[in-house]
Amino acid sequence: MGRATIIGLVLGWFLMCMSIALGGLDKFTMFWDPPSVLIVFGGAIAAVLGAYPLSAFLQSANYIKIPFTAKEQNVLETIMQIVSLSETARREGLLSLENRMEEIDNPFLATGLRMAVDGISPEVVEGIMNTEIDAVNARHVYGQGVLANYGKYAPAFGMIGTLMGLVMMLGDLDPDTIGTGMAVALLTTLYGAVISNLMLLPWADKLGFINASEIQTMEITLKGVIAIQSGENPRVIKQKLLMYLPPKDRPEDEENE
């Protein structure tokens, strides 16, 4: 999943650099201005600190890392594991799942099955698992909001930096340097727009996609656990859970039936 994020980031920077290079390699120096970097990055950080508690700012690096490191949810693999577990429970009884706990890598699935094996009622199991789904969704939405606000504040401080540059330029107006001064002033707007639209906002959207995918997998897992606990036929469980997948992603044997 992170591969697409890396490709998009590299492609965006490559296209911008190529556009500058086509105008002449000496043009690159025109696009570097440390004060502009300071006002855009520093201003966005200051705004986030003003909008969120310190803990959210300290977690920013983790939020940025997720789009690059998150693994794609293998929904079909989860469904097939649930079906396999349901066949064991159907054949040997619900308590027999205790012997298969070590092979379950999905903590959410393992937690649900342990509660089922311990004899906790389906209503309580469903309530607890739904609470965890809601908590995970809330944490993800919070992190997405932090990144999205970085993306919102960066262009704003880019504009502020441009206005500051224009004030300084007009305060010491020199016809011979007005072009250079205007170009430098506009760099902060450029920095803010690039950082927001090539990096921060796309990463926030990727967090939303990752969250939706993970929540879907958790909901499928919840349905599977309750179905196993209720003693449903494994074939019915399989058909029910495969409905979450697009037809093209379902096993061929299912489409041919």
C-alpha positions as CSV (number, residue, x, y, z in Angstrom):
1,M,0.0,0.0,0.0
2,G,2.9,2.4,0.8
3,R,4.4,1.8,-2.6
4,A,1.7,3.9,-4.3
5,T,2.3,6.7,-1.9
6,I,6.0,6.7,-2.6
7,I,5.4,6.6,-6.4
8,G,3.0,9.5,-6.2
9,L,5.4,11.6,-4.1
10,V,8.4,10.9,-6.3
11,L,6.4,11.4,-9.5
12,G,5.1,14.8,-8.3
13,W,8.6,16.1,-7.3
14,F,10.0,14.7,-10.6
15,L,7.5,16.5,-12.7
16,M,8.0,19.8,-10.9
17,C,11.8,19.5,-11.2
18,M,11.6,18.6,-14.9
19,S,9.4,21.7,-15.5
20,I,12.0,23.9,-13.8
21,A,14.9,22.2,-15.6
22,L,13.2,22.8,-19.0
23,G,13.6,26.5,-18.3
24,G,17.3,26.1,-17.5
25,L,19.3,24.4,-14.8
26,D,20.3,27.7,-13.3
27,K,16.6,28.4,-12.4
28,F,16.7,25.9,-9.5
29,T,18.4,28.5,-7.2
30,M,15.4,30.8,-7.7
31,F,13.2,28.3,-6.0
32,W,15.1,28.1,-2.7
33,D,14.5,30.6,0.0
34,P,15.1,29.6,3.7
35,P,12.9,32.3,5.2
36,S,10.0,31.0,3.1
37,V,10.6,27.4,4.3
38,L,10.7,28.7,7.9
39,I,7.4,30.6,7.7
40,V,5.5,27.8,5.9
41,F,6.7,24.8,8.1
42,G,7.0,26.8,11.3
43,G,3.7,28.5,10.8
44,A,1.9,25.2,10.1
45,I,3.5,23.6,13.2
46,A,2.5,26.6,15.3
47,A,-1.1,26.4,14.1
48,V,-1.4,22.7,14.8
49,L,0.0,23.3,18.3
50,G,-2.6,25.9,18.8
51,A,-5.4,23.6,17.5
52,Y,-4.5,20.3,19.2
53,P,-3.0,19.1,22.5
54,L,0.8,18.5,22.6
55,S,0.3,14.8,22.4
56,A,-1.2,15.1,18.9
57,F,1.8,17.1,17.7
58,L,4.2,14.6,19.1
59,Q,2.3,11.8,17.2
60,S,2.6,13.7,13.9
61,A,5.6,11.7,12.8
62,N,3.6,8.5,13.3
63,Y,0.6,9.8,11.3
64,I,3.0,10.7,8.4
65,K,4.7,7.3,8.6
66,I,1.5,5.3,8.3
67,P,0.7,6.0,4.6
68,F,4.2,4.6,3.8
69,T,4.3,1.6,6.0
70,A,0.7,0.4,6.3
71,K,0.1,-3.1,4.9
72,E,-2.9,-3.7,2.6
73,Q,-5.7,-5.6,4.3
74,N,-6.1,-9.1,2.8
75,V,-9.8,-9.4,3.2
76,L,-10.1,-12.7,1.3
77,E,-7.5,-14.3,3.5
78,T,-9.4,-13.2,6.6
79,I,-12.6,-14.6,5.2
80,M,-11.1,-18.0,4.3
81,Q,-9.5,-18.3,7.8
82,I,-12.9,-17.6,9.4
83,V,-14.5,-20.2,7.2
84,S,-11.8,-22.7,8.1
85,L,-12.4,-22.0,11.8
86,S,-16.1,-22.3,11.4
87,E,-15.6,-25.8,9.8
88,T,-13.6,-26.8,12.8
89,A,-16.2,-25.5,15.2
90,R,-19.0,-27.2,13.3
91,R,-17.2,-30.5,13.2
92,E,-15.5,-30.6,16.6
93,G,-17.4,-28.1,18.7
94,L,-16.8,-24.5,19.6
95,L,-14.3,-25.4,22.4
96,S,-12.0,-27.0,19.8
97,L,-11.1,-23.5,18.5
98,E,-8.9,-23.2,21.6
99,N,-6.4,-25.5,19.9
100,R,-6.2,-23.2,16.8
101,M,-5.6,-19.9,18.6
102,E,-1.9,-19.9,18.0
103,E,-2.3,-19.8,14.2
104,I,-4.5,-16.7,14.3
105,D,-2.4,-13.6,13.6
106,N,-5.4,-11.2,13.7
107,P,-5.7,-9.9,17.3
108,F,-9.3,-8.8,16.7
109,L,-10.3,-12.2,15.5
110,A,-8.5,-13.9,18.3
111,T,-10.1,-11.7,20.9
112,G,-13.6,-12.4,19.5
113,L,-13.1,-16.2,19.4
114,R,-11.7,-16.3,22.9
115,M,-14.8,-14.6,24.2
116,A,-17.0,-17.0,22.2
117,V,-15.0,-20.1,23.5
118,D,-15.3,-18.7,27.1
119,G,-19.1,-18.9,26.7
120,I,-19.8,-15.1,26.6
121,S,-23.2,-14.4,25.0
122,P,-23.2,-13.3,21.4
123,E,-24.8,-10.0,22.3
124,V,-22.0,-9.2,24.7
125,V,-19.3,-10.3,22.2
126,E,-20.9,-8.2,19.5
127,G,-21.1,-5.2,21.8
128,I,-17.5,-5.4,22.9
129,M,-16.2,-5.9,19.4
130,N,-18.3,-3.0,18.1
131,T,-16.8,-0.8,20.8
132,E,-13.3,-1.7,19.7
133,I,-14.3,-0.9,16.0
134,D,-15.6,2.5,17.1
135,A,-12.5,3.2,19.1
136,V,-10.1,2.3,16.2
137,N,-12.2,4.4,13.8
138,A,-12.1,7.4,16.2
139,R,-8.3,7.1,16.6
140,H,-7.8,6.9,12.8
141,V,-10.1,9.8,12.1
142,Y,-8.3,11.9,14.7
143,G,-4.9,11.2,13.1
144,Q,-6.4,12.0,9.7
145,G,-7.7,15.3,11.0
146,V,-4.2,16.3,12.3
147,L,-2.6,15.7,8.9
148,A,-5.5,17.4,7.1
149,N,-5.1,20.5,9.2
150,Y,-1.4,20.6,8.5
151,G,-2.4,20.6,4.9
152,K,-4.9,23.4,5.5
153,Y,-2.6,25.6,7.5
154,A,0.5,25.4,5.2
155,P,-1.1,27.3,2.2
156,A,-2.4,29.9,4.6
157,F,1.0,30.6,6.0
158,G,2.3,30.5,2.5
159,M,0.0,33.4,1.8
160,I,1.0,35.1,5.0
161,G,4.7,34.8,4.0
162,T,3.9,36.3,0.6
163,L,2.1,39.3,2.2
164,M,5.1,39.8,4.6
165,G,7.5,39.7,1.6
166,L,5.3,42.2,-0.3
167,V,5.2,44.6,2.7
168,M,9.0,44.5,3.0
169,M,9.5,44.9,-0.7
170,L,7.1,47.9,-0.9
171,G,8.6,49.4,2.2
172,D,12.0,49.6,0.5
173,L,10.8,50.0,-3.1
174,D,13.6,49.9,-5.7
175,P,12.6,49.6,-9.4
176,D,15.7,47.6,-10.2
177,T,14.9,44.8,-7.7
178,I,11.1,44.8,-7.8
179,G,11.0,41.6,-10.0
180,T,13.4,39.7,-7.7
181,G,11.5,40.8,-4.6
182,M,8.2,39.8,-6.0
183,A,9.5,36.4,-7.0
184,V,10.9,35.7,-3.5
185,A,7.6,36.8,-1.9
186,L,5.7,34.4,-4.1
187,L,7.8,31.5,-3.0
188,T,6.1,31.1,0.3
189,T,2.7,30.7,-1.5
190,L,4.3,28.1,-3.8
191,Y,5.8,26.2,-0.9
192,G,2.5,26.1,1.0
193,A,0.6,24.9,-2.1
194,V,3.1,22.2,-2.9
195,I,3.5,20.9,0.6
196,S,-0.3,20.8,1.1
197,N,-1.4,19.3,-2.2
198,L,1.5,16.9,-2.9
199,M,2.2,15.7,0.6
200,L,-0.1,16.5,3.5
201,L,-3.6,16.3,2.0
202,P,-2.9,13.2,-0.1
203,W,-1.4,11.5,3.0
204,A,-4.5,12.5,5.0
205,D,-6.7,11.0,2.3
206,K,-4.6,7.8,2.4
207,L,-5.1,7.5,6.1
208,G,-8.9,7.7,5.4
209,F,-8.6,4.9,2.8
210,I,-6.5,2.8,5.2
211,N,-9.1,3.4,8.0
212,A,-12.0,2.4,5.8
213,S,-10.2,-0.8,4.7
214,E,-9.3,-1.8,8.3
215,I,-12.8,-1.1,9.6
216,Q,-14.3,-3.2,6.8
217,T,-12.0,-6.1,7.7
218,M,-13.0,-5.7,11.4
219,E,-16.7,-5.7,10.5
220,I,-16.3,-8.8,8.5
221,T,-14.4,-10.4,11.4
222,L,-17.2,-9.5,13.7
223,K,-19.8,-11.0,11.5
224,G,-17.7,-14.1,11.2
225,V,-17.2,-14.6,14.9
226,I,-20.9,-14.2,15.7
227,A,-21.8,-16.6,12.9
228,I,-19.4,-19.2,14.2
229,Q,-20.7,-18.7,17.7
230,S,-24.3,-19.1,16.4
231,G,-23.3,-22.4,14.8
232,E,-24.1,-21.3,11.2
233,N,-23.2,-23.6,8.3
234,P,-19.6,-22.8,7.1
235,R,-20.9,-22.6,3.5
236,V,-23.5,-20.0,4.5
237,I,-20.8,-18.1,6.4
238,K,-18.5,-18.1,3.4
239,Q,-21.3,-16.9,1.1
240,K,-22.3,-14.2,3.5
241,L,-18.8,-12.8,4.0
242,L,-17.8,-13.0,0.4
243,M,-20.6,-10.5,-0.4
244,Y,-18.3,-7.8,1.1
245,L,-15.9,-8.3,-1.8
246,P,-16.4,-7.1,-5.4
247,P,-17.3,-10.0,-7.8
248,K,-13.8,-9.8,-9.4
249,D,-12.1,-10.4,-6.1
250,R,-14.1,-13.5,-5.1
251,P,-12.7,-17.0,-5.7
252,E,-13.4,-18.3,-9.1
253,D,-15.3,-21.4,-7.8
254,E,-17.8,-19.0,-6.1
255,E,-18.5,-17.1,-9.3
256,N,-19.1,-20.3,-11.2
257,E,-21.7,-21.6,-8.9
